[in-house]
Amino acid sequence: MSLANNGAEDAMAVLHECFDSVDQTAAWQWQCAGANGIRMPISATFADGFLRLMTGPVATLDVPEAIDRAIKANANLDGGVKFAIDAERSGLSVCADIAVLDAPRLRARLGWALAGFDRAAGILDFGVAPPVADESVVPAASASGVVQLLQQISWDHSESQPEEWSVALDAGSAPPAKVRIDQGQIVAGVELARVRNSPATSHRALALFLLTACGGLRLVRAFTSELEAQTAFRLEVAMPPSPAPEEADHALAALSVAWQMCAREAAVLLDETAARLYLATCVPSFTHQPFNEKEN
C-alpha cells in the first residue's frame, strides 16, 4: 500500500473520530458535520500528503467591510485557520491545512484546527466578539522549543532579538521571515507591503488579491496590522506549539512559495490606478462607492 493511501486512511479514520457524521463525496473527499459544537459543515480533502478543511462561503466578495474584517482577523486565528477566497471566487471561506504525518499527530492537529474554526465562526458576524482561545487545549510553545526546532531543520537562521528569530527564505529577494511565539503557537511571517490608510483603493485591492492567492496556497494566510497612518500587509504560517521538523519545513517552504507568487503583484497594486482596475475587474460593485467619487 502506498504512503498516499496510508495517509488517506489515517485522514478518514481520524475524521470519523472527530466528527459526528462523515460522508464521502468523492475519492479522498468528505463532508463532515458535528464537531465540538461547530454548526457549519466542513469539507475535507486529502491530497499530496495534506488534509484541507474548508467551510462553504461565509461572506460574499461585494462587501468591502467583510473583506477588511477577514484579513484583519487572520492575525488572531488559532490552529492555522485562515479566511481566504475559494477557488471558484464564490466568497470568503474558512480553511486550514494539516500535514498528515501519522494518525496521533493528525488527531492532535485536527483538534487544534477545529478550535480555530470555532473562533472564526463569529468574526464576520459584526458586533460579536470571537471567543478567547482556551490555552489549556494546546500547551503553549516555548523559546527553548523554538530553538530546538530551528536546530533540527536545514533553514539558515539566527536570533534577531530576544525570542525572535530570522530565517532565510528560499525566495530570491525575499526578506528573512521572522519567527516568534504568538498566542501560544509558533508563527513565521514576512511583510509584503505598506499602504497609507487613505485613500482605501490599494488597501482593498491588496486585501482582495492576497485573500484570493492564499485560498490556493497551503498553510499561508494573509493578514494586516495597523501602524501609524499605515497598514502593513503580511504573509504568515502558524505552526502548533511543538511541531515536527517536517511540519516546520513545509511551513517555511510554503511561505517561500507565497512570497514568490505575491510580492510582485502586491507591489503593482500599490499604484492607485492599478488597484482601481483590479477591483473593477474582480468585483465591479466595489467601484460603485466610493470609487466613483473623489476619496479623501
C-alpha positions in Angstrom: 0.0 0.0 0.0 1.4 3.4 -0.9 2.2 6.1 1.6 -0.5 8.3 0.0 -3.1 5.6 0.7 -1.9 5.2 4.2 -2.3 9.0 4.7 -5.8 8.9 3.2 -6.8 6.0 5.5 -5.4 7.9 8.6 -7.3 11.0 7.5 -10.6 9.1 7.1 -10.2 7.3 10.4 -9.4 10.5 12.4 -12.3 12.4 10.7 -14.7 9.7 11.8 -13.3 10.0 15.4 -13.7 13.8 15.5 -17.0 14.4 13.7 -20.5 13.1 14.3 -21.0 12.4 10.6 -18.6 11.9 7.8 -19.9 11.3 4.2 -17.6 10.5 1.4 -18.4 12.8 -1.6 -15.5 11.7 -4.0 -12.2 9.9 -3.8 -10.4 11.2 -0.7 -13.1 13.9 -0.1 -15.6 14.0 2.7 -18.3 16.2 4.1 -18.2 16.5 7.8 -20.5 17.9 10.5 -21.0 18.0 14.2 -17.7 18.6 16.0 -17.1 20.5 19.2 -20.4 22.4 18.7 -19.3 23.8 15.3 -22.5 24.2 13.4 -21.2 24.9 9.9 -20.4 21.8 7.8 -16.7 21.3 6.8 -15.4 19.7 3.7 -12.2 17.7 4.0 -9.9 16.8 1.1 -6.8 14.7 1.2 -4.2 15.4 -1.5 -0.4 15.3 -1.7 0.0 14.4 2.0 -2.2 17.3 3.3 -5.7 17.4 4.7 -7.5 20.6 3.8 -10.5 21.6 5.9 -12.9 24.2 4.4 -16.3 25.7 5.1 -18.6 26.9 2.4 -18.6 30.7 1.7 -19.3 32.7 4.8 -19.5 36.1 3.1 -19.8 37.4 -0.5 -17.0 39.4 -2.2 -19.0 42.5 -2.8 -18.9 43.7 0.8 -15.7 45.6 1.5 -16.3 45.5 5.2 -16.3 41.7 5.2 -13.0 41.6 3.2 -11.4 44.1 5.6 -12.6 42.3 8.7 -11.4 38.9 7.4 -7.9 39.9 6.6 -7.5 41.7 10.0 -8.9 38.6 11.8 -6.4 36.3 10.2 -3.7 37.6 12.6 -5.6 36.2 15.6 -7.0 32.8 14.5 -5.8 29.6 16.2 -5.0 26.3 14.7 -3.5 27.5 11.4 -7.0 28.6 10.3 -7.5 31.4 7.8 -10.1 33.3 6.0 -9.5 33.0 2.2 -11.3 33.3 -1.1 -12.2 29.9 -2.6 -11.1 28.7 -6.0 -14.4 29.4 -7.5 -14.3 33.0 -6.2 -17.8 32.5 -4.8 -17.0 34.1 -1.5 -14.9 34.1 1.7 -14.4 30.7 3.3 -12.7 29.5 6.4 -10.0 26.9 5.8 -6.9 25.1 7.3 -4.3 22.7 6.0 -2.7 19.9 8.0 0.3 17.8 7.0 -0.7 14.2 7.5 2.3 12.5 9.1 0.7 9.9 11.3 -2.7 9.3 13.0 -1.9 10.5 16.5 -0.3 13.8 15.3 -3.2 14.3 12.9 -5.7 13.8 15.7 -4.0 16.5 17.7 -3.7 18.9 14.8 -7.3 18.4 13.8 -8.5 19.3 17.4 -6.2 22.4 17.2 -7.7 23.4 13.9 -11.3 22.9 15.0 -10.7 25.3 17.9 -9.7 27.9 15.2 -12.8 27.2 13.2 -14.9 27.8 16.3 -13.1 31.1 16.9 -13.6 32.1 13.3 -17.3 31.3 13.2 -18.4 34.6 14.8 -15.8 37.0 13.5 -17.7 38.1 10.4 -20.9 38.4 12.4 -20.4 42.2 13.1 -20.6 43.1 16.7 -19.9 39.6 18.0 -16.6 39.2 19.8 -14.8 36.0 19.0 -14.3 33.6 21.9 -10.9 33.7 23.6 -8.8 30.7 22.8 -8.6 28.1 25.5 -4.9 27.8 26.1 -5.4 24.6 28.2 -6.4 22.8 25.0 -2.9 23.0 23.5 0.2 23.8 25.7 1.9 27.0 24.7 5.2 27.0 22.7 8.4 27.9 24.5 11.5 29.7 23.4 13.7 26.7 24.1 11.3 24.6 21.9 11.7 27.0 19.0 15.5 27.0 19.3 15.5 23.2 19.3 13.2 23.1 16.3 15.3 25.5 14.3 18.4 23.4 15.0 16.6 20.3 13.6 15.8 21.8 10.2 18.1 22.9 7.4 17.0 26.5 7.1 19.6 29.2 7.8 18.6 31.1 10.9 19.8 33.5 13.6 18.3 35.2 16.7 17.4 38.7 15.7 16.2 39.8 19.2 15.1 38.1 22.4 12.6 35.3 21.5 12.5 36.3 17.8 14.5 34.5 15.1 15.2 35.4 11.4 15.0 32.6 8.9 16.3 33.0 5.3 13.5 32.0 2.8 14.1 30.2 -0.4 12.7 33.0 -2.5 15.2 35.2 -4.2 15.0 38.7 -2.9 12.6 37.9 0.0 13.4 39.4 3.3 14.1 36.9 6.1 11.0 35.5 7.8 10.5 36.5 11.4 9.8 33.5 13.7 8.2 34.2 17.1 5.8 32.8 19.6 2.3 34.3 19.3 -0.7 33.3 21.3 1.0 30.1 22.3 1.8 29.0 18.7 4.9 29.4 16.6 4.4 31.8 13.7 6.7 32.7 10.8 5.9 35.8 8.8 7.2 38.3 6.3 6.0 41.7 5.3 4.9 42.3 1.7 3.8 45.9 1.5 2.7 49.0 3.4 0.0 51.4 2.3 -1.4 54.7 3.5 -4.7 54.3 5.3 -6.3 56.8 3.0 -7.4 56.5 0.2 -8.6 53.0 0.5 -8.2 51.8 -3.0 -4.8 50.0 -2.7 -5.8 48.7 0.7 -8.9 47.0 -0.7 -7.2 45.7 -3.8 -4.3 44.2 -1.8 -6.7 42.6 0.7 -8.8 41.0 -2.1 -5.7 39.8 -4.0 -4.0 38.3 -1.0 -7.1 36.5 0.3 -7.6 35.1 -3.2 -3.9 34.0 -3.5 -3.9 32.4 -0.1 -7.0 30.4 -0.9 -4.9 28.5 -3.4 -1.8 28.2 -1.1 -1.3 25.7 1.6 -0.7 26.8 5.1 -0.1 30.5 4.3 -2.5 33.2 5.3 -2.5 37.0 4.7 -3.2 39.5 7.4 -2.8 43.2 8.2 -1.5 45.1 11.1 -2.1 48.7 11.8 0.7 51.2 12.0 0.6 55.0 12.4 -1.2 56.2 9.3 -0.3 53.0 7.5 -1.4 49.4 7.2 1.2 46.6 6.8 0.2 43.6 4.7 1.9 40.3 5.7 2.1 36.7 4.9 2.3 34.2 7.8 2.3 30.5 8.6 1.2 29.3 12.0 2.6 26.1 13.5 1.5 24.2 16.6 3.4 24.7 19.8 5.5 21.6 19.3 5.7 21.0 15.5 7.6 18.1 13.9 10.6 19.2 11.9 8.7 18.1 8.7 5.9 20.5 9.6 8.3 23.4 10.0 9.9 22.5 6.7 6.5 22.5 5.0 5.6 25.8 6.6 8.8 27.6 5.6 8.6 26.2 2.1 5.0 27.3 1.7 6.0 30.8 2.9 8.8 31.0 0.3 6.4 30.0 -2.5 3.8 32.5 -1.3 6.4 35.3 -1.4 7.4 34.4 -4.9 3.8 34.3 -6.0 2.6 37.5 -4.3 5.4 40.1 -4.0 5.5 41.5 -7.5 1.7 41.7 -7.8 1.4 43.3 -4.4 3.9 46.0 -5.5 1.8 46.7 -8.6 -1.3 47.2 -6.5 0.3 49.9 -4.5 -0.4 52.1 -7.6 -3.9 53.6 -7.2 -4.8 53.3 -10.8 -3.7 49.6 -11.0 -5.7 49.0 -7.8 -8.8 50.6 -9.2 -8.6 48.5 -12.4 -8.0 45.3 -10.4 -11.1 46.0 -8.2 -13.3 46.8 -11.2 -12.2 43.6 -12.9 -12.7 41.3 -9.9 -15.6 42.8 -8.1 -17.4 45.5 -10.2 -19.7 46.5 -7.3 -16.6 47.7 -5.4 -16.4 50.6 -7.8 -19.8 52.0 -7.1 -18.9 53.8 -3.8 -16.6 55.5 -3.0 -14.5 54.9 -6.2 -16.8 56.9 -8.4 -16.2 59.9 -6.2 -13.1 61.6 -5.0 -11.7 59.9 -1.9 -10.5 62.0 1.0 
